Amino acid sequence: MKIDILTLFPSMYDGFLNESIIGRAINDGKVEIKVHNIRDYSKDPHKKVDDYGYGGGAGMVLMPQPIFDAVDDIKTDDSYVILMTPQGKKYSQAEAKKLKDKKHIIIICGHYEGFDERIRSLADAEYSIGDYILTGGELASMVITDSVVRLIDGVILKESSEFESFENNLLDYPVYTHPEEFRGMKVPAVLLSGHHANIAKWRHDEQVKRTELRRPDLLEKEDH
């Protein structure tokens, strides 16, 4: 898979691309991720990429020319273009699973007061990571990238992704490690029993309890 990210602040990705699972996936050749500075595509002598909006209003608006030229430069027949915007579809694990099968993803990060409406015509999908406003789409693009890359075969253990939160519309079950008792809190006896069927049942029951307490809306869609 290849992921191209269009942003006004490429240095924000330095740590993100070089650490942890993402860094290892890149080094292992599982994914290719490239960050592009939108200003590099500006035809303005001062690399201007924004202007005041027609009709007045606060803030600056991203101009279409640099974005269109950037997409034209990197897009291929396999490209799937994503626009990060608070007005987009709410992102979910189900969407991440759809994206992991794309060969080439281009993510456009909005900024300032917004972007010229004509930029929407470039997008195959618009996503929001939640009902709140960020200063730009950079952090949101990292969320999308991280959630997709970890689903690529060989990036993490298959078993790890099969039993995570939101699989079967349930939150994840509690997990424990050594010591068996810490400050009076003990590991549930069933986890020490070695009885795999009982452990599996306990974990599913705990998923349902946890989801009912924290995200009851998900139980309406549970796939038993």
N, CA, C and O of each residue as an XYZ file, in Angstrom:
896
protein
N       0.841     -1.204      0.000
C       0.000      0.000      0.000
C       0.869      1.245      0.000
O       1.954      1.276      0.582
N       0.355      2.275     -0.676
C       1.029      3.566     -0.678
C       0.065      4.629     -0.162
O      -1.106      4.657     -0.540
N       0.573      5.506      0.706
C      -0.233      6.598      1.251
C       0.507      7.911      1.026
O       1.661      8.058      1.429
N      -0.161      8.857      0.385
C       0.377     10.209      0.202
C      -0.476     11.179      1.004
O      -1.704     11.135      0.943
N       0.178     12.051      1.754
C      -0.532     13.018      2.597
C      -0.168     14.426      2.153
O       1.009     14.772      2.059
N      -1.197     15.243      1.877
C      -0.998     16.629      1.470
C      -1.269     17.522      2.668
O      -2.357     17.482      3.243
N      -0.278     18.333      3.048
C      -0.371     19.130      4.261
C       0.423     20.418      4.126
O       1.306     20.529      3.276
N       0.107     21.375      4.959
C       0.885     22.609      5.039
C       1.976     22.514      6.097
O       2.817     23.406      6.205
N       1.967     21.431      6.882
C       2.907     21.297      7.999
C       3.542     19.905      8.002
O       3.257     19.104      8.892
N       4.393     19.607      7.027
C       4.980     18.269      6.905
C       5.822     17.839      8.100
O       5.923     16.643      8.376
N       6.424     18.777      8.811
C       7.281     18.400      9.938
C       6.482     17.779     11.086
O       7.060     17.129     11.957
N       5.172     17.970     11.097
C       4.342     17.362     12.138
C       4.394     15.837     12.072
O       4.070     15.170     13.055
N       4.792     15.281     10.944
C       4.769     13.835     10.744
C       6.095     13.150     11.057
O       6.200     11.928     10.960
N       7.111     13.931     11.433
C       8.446     13.362     11.624
C       8.441     12.214     12.630
O       8.898     11.115     12.313
N       7.940     12.449     13.814
C       7.896     11.400     14.826
C       6.931     10.296     14.474
O       7.217      9.118     14.684
N       5.798     10.673     13.945
C       4.748      9.712     13.610
C       5.239      8.640     12.652
O       4.909      7.465     12.813
N       6.022      9.030     11.661
C       6.467      8.105     10.620
C       7.706      7.301     11.009
O       8.075      6.350     10.320
N       8.342      7.680     12.105
C       9.605      7.038     12.458
C       9.558      6.209     13.728
O      10.564      5.614     14.115
N       8.414      6.159     14.377
C       8.319      5.461     15.645
C       7.318      4.319     15.582
O       6.449      4.284     14.711
N       7.449      3.399     16.504
C       6.466      2.368     16.795
C       6.073      1.546     15.565
O       6.901      1.274     14.695
N       4.804      1.157     15.508
C       4.309      0.247     14.472
C       4.419      0.860     13.082
O       4.760      0.165     12.125
N       4.133      2.159     12.960
C       4.197      2.801     11.637
C       5.619      2.776     11.102
O       5.845      2.434      9.942
N       6.578      3.139     11.947
C       7.972      3.131     11.525
C       8.432      1.746     11.096
O       9.133      1.601     10.095
N       8.036      0.726     11.857
C       8.430     -0.646     11.510
C       7.770     -1.099     10.216
O       8.398     -1.776      9.403
N       6.506     -0.729     10.020
C       5.808     -1.118      8.790
C       6.479     -0.506      7.565
O       6.583     -1.151      6.522
N       6.928      0.719      7.690
C       7.642      1.376      6.582
C       8.981      0.682      6.333
O       9.331      0.381      5.191
N       9.725      0.432      7.411
C      11.043     -0.206      7.275
C      10.936     -1.619      6.714
O      11.838     -2.082      6.016
N       9.835     -2.305      7.018
C       9.640     -3.673      6.539
C       9.034     -3.732      5.137
O       8.816     -4.814      4.591
N       8.766     -2.568      4.564
C       8.222     -2.536      3.211
C       6.746     -2.877      3.120
O       6.246     -3.170      2.035
N       6.043     -2.844      4.241
C       4.610     -3.140      4.234
C       3.800     -1.973      3.683
O       2.724     -2.176      3.121
N       4.306     -0.759      3.837
C       3.600      0.432      3.375
C       4.622      1.502      3.006
O       5.703      1.579      3.589
N       4.259      2.315      2.037
C       5.070      3.474      1.655
C       4.250      4.717      1.962
O       3.138      4.872      1.456
N       4.793      5.598      2.784
C       4.075      6.815      3.168
C       4.932      8.027      2.820
O       6.093      8.118      3.218
N       4.345      8.947      2.078
C       5.065     10.167      1.693
C       4.219     11.384      2.043
O       3.015     11.420      1.791
N       4.875     12.375      2.628
C       4.209     13.618      3.015
C       4.610     14.719      2.046
O       5.794     14.929      1.783
N       3.610     15.421      1.515
C       3.849     16.474      0.526
C       3.448     17.833      1.097
O       2.380     17.982      1.691
N       4.319     18.814      0.909
C       4.025     20.173      1.327
C       3.179     20.854      0.249
O       3.629     21.020     -0.884
N       1.968     21.242      0.601
C       1.065     21.875     -0.367
C       1.685     23.135     -0.956
O       1.430     23.472     -2.112
N       2.490     23.825     -0.175
C       3.111     25.070     -0.656
C       4.029     24.827     -1.854
O       4.240     25.730     -2.664
N       4.563     23.641     -1.968
C       5.446     23.332     -3.097
C       4.710     23.400     -4.432
O       5.340     23.492     -5.485
N       3.389     23.355     -4.390
C       2.588     23.379     -5.614
C       1.959     24.745     -5.887
O       1.240     24.921     -6.870
N       2.236     25.703     -5.010
C       1.698     27.049     -5.215
C       2.418     27.742     -6.372
O       3.639     27.653     -6.500
N       1.653     28.425     -7.200
C       2.231     29.191     -8.303
C       2.489     30.640     -7.922
O       3.004     31.423     -8.720
N       2.129     30.981     -6.709
C       2.380     32.334     -6.203
C       3.859     32.482     -5.874
O       4.445     31.559     -5.308
N       4.483     33.607     -6.207
C       5.921     33.784     -5.942
C       6.268     33.703     -4.462
O       7.405     33.397     -4.103
N       5.285     33.979     -3.601
C       5.510     33.910     -2.159
C       4.956     32.617     -1.559
O       4.847     32.487     -0.340
N       4.607     31.657     -2.431
C       4.078     30.358     -2.009
C       2.780     30.486     -1.219
O       2.511     29.702     -0.309
N       2.001     31.464     -1.574
C       0.720     31.667     -0.911
C      -0.247     30.543     -1.294
O      -0.328     30.152     -2.458
N      -0.980     30.029     -0.300
C      -1.911     28.927     -0.551
C      -3.324     29.237     -0.058
O      -4.230     28.420     -0.217
N      -3.513     30.406      0.534
C      -4.816     30.743      1.096
C      -5.170     32.189      0.771
O      -4.308     32.991      0.411
N      -6.454     32.506      0.903
C      -6.916     33.866      0.642
C      -8.216     34.085      1.406
O      -8.788     33.148      1.963
N      -8.674     35.333      1.426
C      -9.949     35.645      2.071
C     -11.093     35.045      1.253
O     -11.016     34.965      0.027
N     -12.134     34.635      1.930
C     -13.268     34.034      1.252
C     -14.161     35.065      0.599
O     -14.348     36.155      1.140
N     -14.717     34.737     -0.555
C     -15.701     35.606     -1.189
C     -16.915     35.749     -0.276
O     -17.341     34.787      0.364
N     -17.461     36.946     -0.225
C     -18.635     37.195      0.602
C     -18.309     37.584      2.021
O     -19.213     37.833      2.818
N     -17.011     37.644      2.359
C     -16.616     38.040      3.700
C     -16.607     36.872      4.670
O     -16.856     35.728      4.290
N     -16.322     37.169      5.902
C     -16.240     36.146      6.933
C     -14.840     36.059      7.502
O     -13.871     36.520      6.899
N     -14.755     35.451      8.688
C     -13.475     35.362      9.381
C     -12.598     34.255      8.800
O     -13.091     33.265      8.259
N     -11.292     34.450      8.926
C     -10.351     33.395      8.571
C      -9.991     33.338      7.106
O     -10.591     34.000      6.259
N      -8.978     32.516      6.837
C      -8.466     32.333      5.483
C      -8.916     30.983      4.933
O      -9.126     30.023      5.675
N      -9.056     30.940      3.611
C      -9.564     29.743      2.943
C      -8.489     29.178      2.008
O      -7.862     29.922      1.255
N      -8.282     27.862      2.063
C      -7.314     27.236      1.172
C      -7.765     27.373     -0.281
O      -8.923     27.113     -0.609
N      -6.853     27.777     -1.131
C      -7.153     27.980     -2.548
C      -7.122     26.647     -3.295
O      -6.396     25.737     -2.895
N      -7.892     26.518     -4.365
C      -7.945     25.236     -5.067
C      -6.704     24.891     -5.877
O      -6.344     23.718     -5.972
N      -6.038     25.886     -6.464
C      -4.955     25.585     -7.406
C      -3.861     24.672     -6.831
O      -3.535     23.669     -7.467
N      -3.281     24.970     -5.662
C      -2.214     24.089     -5.169
C      -2.695     22.664     -4.887
O      -1.968     21.700     -5.130
N      -3.921     22.534     -4.374
C      -4.453     21.213     -4.053
C      -4.694     20.413     -5.329
O      -4.317     19.244     -5.415
N      -5.324     21.048     -6.322
C      -5.592     20.350     -7.583
C      -4.297     19.916     -8.255
O      -4.193     18.795     -8.752
N      -3.319     20.799     -8.270
C      -2.050     20.466     -8.922
C      -1.324     19.349     -8.181
O      -0.696     18.495     -8.808
N      -1.403     19.348     -6.868
C      -0.759     18.300     -6.077
C      -1.394     16.945     -6.363
O      -0.694     15.957     -6.582
N      -2.720     16.903     -6.359
C      -3.416     15.648     -6.632
C      -3.143     15.173     -8.047
O      -2.924     13.984     -8.278
N      -3.154     16.114     -9.008
C      -2.854     15.753    -10.398
C      -1.461     15.127    -10.520
O      -1.237     14.232    -11.335
N      -0.533     15.615     -9.695
C       0.857     15.170     -9.776
C       1.052     13.759     -9.238
O       1.885     13.013     -9.753
N       0.301     13.385     -8.216
C       0.563     12.108     -7.550
C      -0.527     11.055     -7.781
O      -0.335      9.887     -7.442
N      -1.646     11.448     -8.343
C      -2.753     10.512     -8.509
C      -2.468      9.503     -9.615
O      -1.859      9.831    -10.634
N      -2.922      8.261     -9.394
C      -2.826      7.198    -10.392
C      -4.212      6.579    -10.568
O      -5.180      7.009     -9.940
N      -4.294      5.573    -11.423
C      -5.581      4.901    -11.642
C      -6.069      4.181    -10.391
O      -7.265      3.923    -10.253
N      -5.152      3.854     -9.477
C      -5.509      3.129     -8.258
C      -5.757      4.045     -7.059
O      -6.034      3.562     -5.961
N      -5.661      5.344     -7.255
C      -5.740      6.270     -6.125
C      -7.153      6.410     -5.575
O      -8.136      6.398     -6.316
N      -7.227      6.544     -4.254
C      -8.473      6.813     -3.541
C      -8.225      8.051     -2.698
O      -7.412      8.026     -1.774
N      -8.929      9.140     -3.017
C      -8.641     10.438     -2.409
C      -9.591     10.698     -1.237
O     -10.811     10.596     -1.364
N      -8.993     11.036     -0.098
C      -9.753     11.315      1.128
C      -9.549     12.766      1.525
O      -8.425     13.269      1.516
N     -10.632     13.430      1.870
C     -10.580     14.804      2.364
C     -10.940     14.790      3.845
O     -12.004     14.301      4.227
N     -10.050     15.328      4.678
C     -10.330     15.418      6.106
C     -11.114     16.700      6.385
O     -10.636     17.800      6.108
N     -12.324     16.549      6.937
C     -13.180     17.694      7.201
C     -14.175     17.356      8.308
O     -14.647     16.221      8.378
N     -14.506     18.320      9.179
C     -15.516     18.074     10.213
C     -16.882     17.745      9.626
O     -17.745     17.218     10.328
N     -17.088     18.047      8.356
C     -18.366     17.775      7.706
C     -18.430     16.372      7.093
O     -19.453     15.983      6.529
N     -17.342     15.622      7.205
C     -17.283     14.305      6.589
C     -17.988     13.226      7.382
O     -18.480     13.462      8.485
N     -18.028     12.042      6.804
C     -18.602     10.875      7.467
C     -17.766     10.526      8.691
O     -16.537     10.578      8.648
N     -18.438     10.170      9.781
C     -17.715      9.840     11.000
C     -16.917      8.564     10.794
O     -17.464      7.533     10.402
N     -15.626      8.640     11.059
C     -14.716      7.524     10.815
C     -14.926      6.419     11.841
O     -15.238      6.689     13.001
N     -14.753      5.179     11.411
C     -14.982      4.033     12.282
C     -14.051      2.892     11.892
O     -13.365      2.962     10.873
N     -14.032      1.848     12.703
C     -13.228      0.671     12.395
C     -13.690      0.024     11.099
O     -12.878     -0.508     10.341
N     -14.985      0.069     10.844
C     -15.511     -0.496      9.595
C     -14.938      0.236      8.385
O     -14.638     -0.390      7.369
N     -14.786      1.551      8.487
C     -14.197      2.321      7.391
C     -12.719      1.986      7.234
O     -12.211      1.910      6.115
N     -12.031      1.786      8.351
C     -10.613      1.420      8.292
C     -10.432      0.110      7.533
O      -9.499     -0.028      6.742
N     -11.320     -0.850      7.771
C     -11.237     -2.138      7.077
C     -11.442     -1.988      5.576
O     -10.819     -2.694      4.782
N     -12.317     -1.066      5.192
C     -12.524     -0.818      3.768
C     -11.266     -0.221      3.130
O     -10.885     -0.594      2.020
N     -10.631      0.704      3.843
C      -9.478      1.404      3.287
C      -8.247      0.515      3.179
O      -7.391      0.756      2.328
N      -8.139     -0.506      4.022
C      -6.923     -1.320      4.015
C      -6.745     -2.085      2.700
O      -5.648     -2.555      2.397
N      -7.808     -2.208      1.934
C      -7.728     -2.916      0.657
C      -7.424     -1.986     -0.520
O      -7.310     -2.442     -1.657
N      -7.292     -0.690     -0.249
C      -6.932      0.255     -1.305
C      -5.432      0.178     -1.592
O      -4.625      0.027     -0.675
N      -5.074      0.280     -2.847
C      -3.661      0.229     -3.219
C      -2.951      1.555     -2.964
O      -1.777      1.585     -2.595
N      -3.682      2.650     -3.167
C      -3.075      3.976     -3.030
C      -4.085      4.942     -2.434
O      -5.160      5.158     -2.992
N      -3.729      5.517     -1.302
C      -4.601      6.481     -0.627
C      -3.926      7.848     -0.628
O      -2.747      7.972     -0.295
N      -4.681      8.859     -1.001
C      -4.218     10.256     -0.910
C      -5.095     10.956      0.123
O      -6.320     10.950      0.007
N      -4.471     11.557      1.130
C      -5.212     12.256      2.176
C      -4.922     13.746      2.077
O      -3.766     14.166      2.107
N      -5.981     14.544      1.958
C      -5.852     16.006      1.892
C      -6.211     16.573      3.266
O      -7.305     16.334      3.778
N      -5.287     17.321      3.851
C      -5.520     17.932      5.159
C      -6.000     19.367      4.983
O      -5.276     20.209      4.452
N      -7.206     19.639      5.425
C      -7.704     21.003      5.414
C      -7.050     21.825      6.513
O      -6.435     21.273      7.425
N      -7.182     23.136      6.427
C      -6.610     24.014      7.460
C      -7.283     25.373      7.394
O      -8.130     25.625      6.537
N      -6.891     26.243      8.315
C      -7.442     27.590      8.411
C      -8.962     27.546      8.588
O      -9.482     26.652      9.256
N      -9.665     28.495      8.002
C     -11.113     28.550      8.164
C     -11.817     27.457      7.366
O     -12.960     27.100      7.651
N     -11.124     26.938      6.372
C     -11.729     25.901      5.551
C     -11.013     25.818      4.221
O      -9.900     26.324      4.073
N     -11.654     25.178      3.249
C     -11.053     25.054      1.932
C     -12.094     25.408      0.883
O     -13.297     25.263      1.099
N     -11.607     25.871     -0.250
C     -12.486     26.217     -1.365
C     -13.374     25.013     -1.686
O     -12.893     23.887     -1.810
N     -14.661     25.266     -1.818
C     -15.639     24.196     -2.021
C     -15.316     23.315     -3.219
O     -15.668     22.135     -3.230
N     -14.660     23.864     -4.212
C     -14.348     23.100     -5.410
C     -13.360     21.966     -5.158
O     -13.265     21.035     -5.958
N     -12.627     22.041     -4.054
C     -11.688     20.981     -3.703
C     -12.426     19.669     -3.415
O     -11.867     18.586     -3.587
N     -13.675     19.776     -2.980
C     -14.467     18.569     -2.692
C     -14.604     17.667     -3.922
O     -14.756     16.453     -3.793
N     -14.548     18.259     -5.095
C     -14.726     17.462     -6.315
C     -13.601     16.457     -6.522
O     -13.743     15.526     -7.314
N     -12.478     16.633     -5.815
C     -11.345     15.717     -5.934
C     -11.533     14.450     -5.103
O     -10.907     13.425     -5.372
N     -12.394     14.525     -4.097
C     -12.448     13.482     -3.077
C     -13.363     12.316     -3.441
O     -14.457     12.502     -3.974
N     -12.886     11.116     -3.141
C     -13.719      9.925     -3.218
C     -14.460      9.707     -1.906
O     -15.494      9.040     -1.872
N     -13.925     10.274     -0.823
C     -14.557     10.155      0.491
C     -14.146     11.343      1.343
O     -13.046     11.875      1.200
N     -15.048     11.753      2.236
C     -14.752     12.794      3.222
C     -14.954     12.184      4.602
O     -15.984     11.568      4.875
N     -13.948     12.364      5.481
C     -14.022     11.774      6.811
C     -13.820     12.809      7.907
O     -13.078     13.780      7.756
N     -14.513     12.563      9.023
C     -14.302     13.290     10.270
C     -13.997     12.256     11.339
O     -14.603     11.185     11.344
N     -13.067     12.551     12.248
C     -12.758     11.590     13.308
C     -13.559     11.870     14.574
O     -13.370     11.192     15.584
N     -14.447     12.853     14.537
C     -15.275     13.128     15.705
C     -15.947     14.478     15.615
O     -15.595     15.310     14.779
N     -16.915     14.686     16.483
C     -17.693     15.924     16.465
C     -17.019     17.013     17.290
O     -17.532     17.448     18.321
N     -15.862     17.436     16.811
C     -15.124     18.532     17.424
C     -14.239     19.131     16.343
O     -14.067     18.540     15.277
N     -13.682     20.298     16.615
C     -12.899     21.011     15.602
C     -11.424     21.011     15.984
O     -11.068     21.328     17.118
N     -10.577     20.656     15.035
C      -9.130     20.741     15.191
C      -8.608     21.921     14.383
O      -9.323     22.469     13.543
N      -7.369     22.309     14.634
C      -6.796     23.425     13.872
C      -6.482     23.033     12.441
O      -6.296     23.898     11.585
N      -6.422     21.740     12.175
C      -6.170     21.284     10.814
C      -6.378     19.792     10.719
O      -6.687     19.138     11.716
N      -6.212     19.250      9.533
C      -6.472     17.838      9.308
C      -5.293     16.927      9.559
O      -5.386     15.720      9.337
N      -4.169     17.488     10.025
C      -2.967     16.682     10.196
C      -3.149     15.562     11.221
O      -2.869     14.399     10.932
N      -3.615     15.913     12.409
C      -3.804     14.881     13.432
C      -4.819     13.841     12.971
O      -4.646     12.644     13.200
N      -5.866     14.305     12.328
C      -6.886     13.374     11.824
C      -6.296     12.441     10.768
O      -6.638     11.259     10.727
N      -5.423     12.958      9.922
C      -4.810     12.117      8.887
C      -3.915     11.054      9.508
O      -3.796      9.952      8.973
N      -3.286     11.377     10.633
C      -2.473     10.390     11.333
C      -3.355      9.290     11.912
O      -2.978      8.118     11.896
N      -4.512      9.657     12.416
C      -5.453      8.667     12.946
C      -5.867      7.701     11.842
O      -5.846      6.485     12.029
N      -6.242      8.252     10.692
C      -6.642      7.414      9.555
C      -5.489      6.484      9.155
O      -5.679      5.279      8.990
N      -4.314      7.054      9.006
C      -3.152      6.285      8.564
C      -2.820      5.162      9.540
O      -2.608      4.020      9.133
N      -2.776      5.487     10.817
C      -2.449      4.489     11.834
C      -3.467      3.354     11.845
O      -3.098      2.181     11.898
N      -4.739      3.706     11.794
C      -5.803      2.692     11.877
C      -5.801      1.755     10.679
O      -6.180      0.590     10.802
N      -5.376      2.253      9.521
C      -5.342      1.441      8.308
C      -4.074      0.592      8.250
O      -4.137     -0.602      7.958
N      -2.936      1.201      8.526
C      -1.658      0.491      8.404
C      -1.613     -0.717      9.328
O      -1.101     -1.767      8.940
N      -2.138     -0.591     10.536
C      -2.072     -1.702     11.481
C      -2.913     -2.901     11.039
O      -2.751     -4.002     11.566
N      -3.820     -2.686     10.062
C      -4.638     -3.773      9.544
C      -3.993     -4.501      8.367
O      -4.474     -5.553      7.945
N      -2.909     -3.944      7.839
C      -2.222     -4.578      6.716
C      -1.603     -5.887      7.187
O      -1.009     -5.947      8.263
N      -1.741     -6.927      6.387
C      -1.207     -8.238      6.743
C       0.269     -8.165      7.119
O       1.089     -7.624      6.377
N       0.589     -8.716      8.276
C       1.974     -8.787      8.711
C       2.444     -7.619      9.544
O       3.553     -7.657     10.077
N       1.627     -6.566      9.677
C       2.047     -5.402     10.475
C       1.921     -5.701     11.965
O       2.834     -5.403     12.735
N       0.790     -6.292     12.380
C       0.631     -6.778     13.743
C       0.134     -8.216     13.679
O      -0.287     -8.683     12.621
N       0.183     -8.915     14.806
C      -0.302    -10.287     14.838
C      -1.770    -10.340     14.476
O      -2.559     -9.513     14.935
N      -2.139    -11.307     13.656
C      -3.527    -11.457     13.227
C      -4.457    -11.601     14.428
O      -5.551    -11.037     14.443
N      -4.019    -12.359     15.434
C      -4.857    -12.575     16.606
C      -5.131    -11.278     17.353
O      -6.189    -11.117     17.961
N      -4.179    -10.356     17.307
C      -4.345     -9.092     18.021
C      -5.483     -8.276     17.440
O      -6.226     -7.637     18.186
N      -5.635     -8.284     16.119
C      -6.672     -7.478     15.480
C      -8.032     -8.147     15.509
O      -9.056     -7.477     15.370
N      -8.057     -9.487     15.691
C      -9.329    -10.202     15.650
C     -10.173     -9.970     16.891
O     -11.397    -10.086     16.836
N      -9.537     -9.642     18.013
C     -10.267     -9.540     19.271
C     -10.190     -8.149     19.878
O     -10.259     -8.004     21.098
N     -10.050     -7.136     19.054
C      -9.964     -5.770     19.540
C     -11.348     -5.157     19.731
O     -12.363     -5.727     19.329
N     -11.360     -3.975     20.357
C     -12.601     -3.228     20.472
C     -13.189     -2.981     19.093
O     -12.465     -2.773     18.119
N     -14.519     -3.007     19.028
C     -15.323     -2.734     17.838
C     -15.412     -3.925     16.887
O     -16.141     -3.861     15.897
N     -14.679     -5.022     17.167
C     -14.937     -6.236     16.420
C     -16.258     -6.798     16.951
O     -16.441     -6.876     18.166
N     -17.171     -7.187     16.076
C     -18.520     -7.624     16.462
C     -19.256     -6.548     17.248
O     -20.169     -6.849     18.017
N     -18.856     -5.287     17.053
C     -19.510     -4.159     17.703
C     -19.469     -4.241     19.219
O     -20.403     -3.804     19.892
N     -18.401     -4.795     19.759
C     -18.199     -4.864     21.205
C     -16.854     -4.246     21.557
O     -15.911     -4.277     20.766
N     -16.783     -3.682     22.768
C     -15.508     -3.198     23.268
C     -14.642     -4.383     23.679
O     -15.141     -5.491     23.877
N     -13.339     -4.139     23.805
C     -12.412     -5.204     24.129
C     -12.608     -5.677     25.577
O     -13.095     -4.929     26.424
N     -12.226     -6.909     25.841
C     -12.314     -7.464     27.194
C     -11.115     -6.994     28.040
O     -10.113     -6.551     27.479
N     -11.201     -7.083     29.378
C     -10.083     -6.699     30.238
C      -8.899     -7.644     30.051
O      -9.082     -8.839     29.817
N      -7.713     -7.114     30.154
C      -6.507     -7.940     30.073
C      -5.629     -7.683     31.295
O      -5.663     -6.598     31.876
N      -4.845     -8.688     31.678
C      -3.989     -8.619     32.866
C      -2.635     -9.234     32.560
O      -2.506    -10.050     31.647
N      -1.618     -8.837     33.331
C      -0.305     -9.449     33.247
C       0.246     -9.587     34.668
O      -0.482     -9.346     35.630
N       1.500     -9.966     34.816
C       2.104    -10.155     36.133
C       2.222     -8.822     36.881
O       2.419     -7.782     36.253
N       2.104     -8.839     38.217
C       1.929     -9.997     39.101
C       0.460    -10.419     39.207
O      -0.431     -9.701     38.752
N       0.215    -11.575     39.804
C      -1.155    -12.058     39.944
C      -1.969    -11.189     40.890
O      -3.190    -11.099     40.763
N      -1.290    -10.548     41.842
C      -1.970     -9.625     42.759
C      -1.146     -8.367     42.888
O       0.068     -8.428     43.080
N      -1.803     -7.225     42.782
C      -1.116     -5.933     42.890
C      -1.995     -4.973     43.675
O      -3.110     -4.655     43.261
N      -1.479     -4.510     44.822
C      -2.197     -3.590     45.698
C      -3.615     -4.076     46.012
O      -4.574     -3.305     46.022
N      -3.705     -5.355     46.262
C      -4.984     -5.943     46.638
C      -5.884     -6.315     45.481
O      -6.953     -6.886     45.693
N      -5.484     -6.010     44.282
C      -6.290     -6.326     43.093
C      -5.737     -7.580     42.440
O      -4.565     -7.638     42.069
N      -6.608     -8.598     42.301
C      -6.182     -9.902     41.813
C      -6.616    -10.134     40.361
O      -7.638     -9.619     39.908
N      -5.823    -10.909     39.660
C      -6.201    -11.371     38.324
C      -7.368    -12.350     38.481
O      -7.305    -13.233     39.336
N      -8.429    -12.219     37.680
C      -9.550    -13.158     37.771
C      -9.075    -14.604     37.664
O      -8.245    -14.942     36.820
N      -9.622    -15.454     38.543
C      -9.173    -16.849     38.630
C      -9.326    -17.596     37.312
O      -8.519    -18.472     36.998
N     -10.351    -17.258     36.539
C     -10.583    -17.989     35.290
C      -9.410    -17.850     34.326
O      -9.146    -18.760     33.540
N      -8.710    -16.728     34.378
C      -7.584    -16.511     33.474
C      -6.368    -17.340     33.862
O      -5.445    -17.517     33.067
N      -6.375    -17.848     35.095
C      -5.272    -18.676     35.579
C      -5.591    -20.161     35.475
O      -4.759    -21.011     35.794
N      -6.801    -20.461     35.027
C      -7.282    -21.847     35.047
C      -6.724    -22.707     33.927
O      -6.619    -23.925     34.075
N      -6.368    -22.095     32.814
C      -5.921    -22.864     31.665
C      -7.051    -23.507     30.883
O      -6.803    -24.261     29.943
N      -8.290    -23.217     31.262
C      -9.466    -23.782     30.589
C      -9.895    -22.819     29.486
O     -10.549    -21.811     29.756
N      -9.532    -23.126     28.255
C      -9.711    -22.177     27.153
C     -11.168    -21.845     26.877
O     -11.486    -20.696     26.571
N     -12.044    -22.806     26.976
C     -13.467    -22.544     26.721
C     -14.035    -21.594     27.767
O     -14.786    -20.678     27.434
N     -13.675    -21.811     29.043
C     -14.156    -20.927     30.110
C     -13.582    -19.524     29.958
O     -14.271    -18.535     30.208
N     -12.326    -19.443     29.547
C     -11.696    -18.140     29.335
C     -12.397    -17.391     28.205
O     -12.670    -16.196     28.318
N     -12.687    -18.106     27.107
C     -13.359    -17.485     25.964
C     -14.740    -16.972     26.363
O     -15.135    -15.875     25.969
N     -15.469    -17.763     27.143
C     -16.798    -17.341     27.593
C     -16.700    -16.126     28.508
O     -17.478    -15.181     28.377
N     -15.741    -16.150     29.440
C     -15.559    -15.012     30.359
C     -15.237    -13.742     29.575
O     -15.777    -12.674     29.863
N     -14.360    -13.863     28.589
C     -13.973    -12.686     27.798
C     -15.156    -12.116     27.032
O     -15.330    -10.899     26.974
N     -15.976    -12.992     26.442
C     -17.138    -12.489     25.719
C     -18.127    -11.827     26.676
O     -18.678    -10.769     26.373
N     -18.350    -12.457     27.836
C     -19.260    -11.877     28.822
C     -18.771    -10.514     29.287
O     -19.562     -9.588     29.466
N     -17.466    -10.399     29.481
C     -16.895     -9.125     29.907
C     -17.017     -8.070     28.807
O     -17.231     -6.893     29.098
N     -16.882     -8.484     27.554
C     -17.074     -7.551     26.447
C     -18.490     -6.977     26.466
O     -18.690     -5.771     26.322
N     -19.455     -7.859     26.644
C     -20.848     -7.409     26.659
C     -21.093     -6.467     27.840
O     -21.727     -5.424     27.682
N     -20.586     -6.839     29.033
C     -20.769     -5.987     30.222
C     -20.151     -4.611     30.011
O     -20.767     -3.583     30.289
N     -18.917     -4.620     29.512
C     -18.191     -3.360     29.320
C     -18.888     -2.481     28.275
O     -18.987     -1.266     28.445
N     -19.362     -3.097     27.211
C     -20.040     -2.344     26.161
C     -21.370     -1.798     26.668
O     -21.732     -0.660     26.370
N     -22.091     -2.602     27.427
C     -23.371     -2.161     27.991
C     -23.175     -0.962     28.911
O     -24.010     -0.058     28.944
N     -22.068     -0.954     29.660
C     -21.787      0.136     30.594
C     -21.277      1.387     29.891
O     -21.694      2.496     30.223
N     -20.377      1.219     28.920
C     -19.669      2.360     28.334
C     -20.196      2.800     26.970
O     -20.192      3.989     26.651
N     -20.649      1.838     26.170
C     -21.149      2.165     24.828
C     -22.388      1.337     24.512
O     -22.339      0.499     23.612
N     -23.496      1.540     25.221
C     -24.694      0.719     24.992
C     -25.229      0.814     23.567
O     -25.940     -0.080     23.110
N     -24.890      1.895     22.863
C     -25.363      2.043     21.480
C     -24.811      0.954     20.578
O     -25.434      0.609     19.573
N     -23.657      0.412     20.920
C     -23.040     -0.623     20.087
C     -23.745     -1.966     20.222
O     -23.713     -2.772     19.293
N     -24.385     -2.222     21.371
C     -25.028     -3.511     21.591
C     -26.193     -3.747     20.648
O     -26.537     -4.894     20.362
N     -26.797     -2.687     20.166
C     -27.911     -2.833     19.233
C     -27.486     -3.513     17.943
O     -28.308     -4.075     17.220
N     -26.153     -3.451     17.658
C     -25.654     -4.016     16.405
C     -24.765     -5.230     16.625
O     -24.096     -5.683     15.697
N     -24.750     -5.764     17.850
C     -23.830     -6.859     18.143
C     -24.106     -8.071     17.271
O     -25.255     -8.459     17.059
N     -23.031     -8.659     16.771
C     -23.118     -9.858     15.931
C     -22.680    -11.055     16.769
O     -21.483    -11.306     16.912
N     -23.645    -11.799     17.327
C     -23.302    -12.927     18.210
C     -22.788    -14.095     17.384
O     -22.445    -15.139     17.937
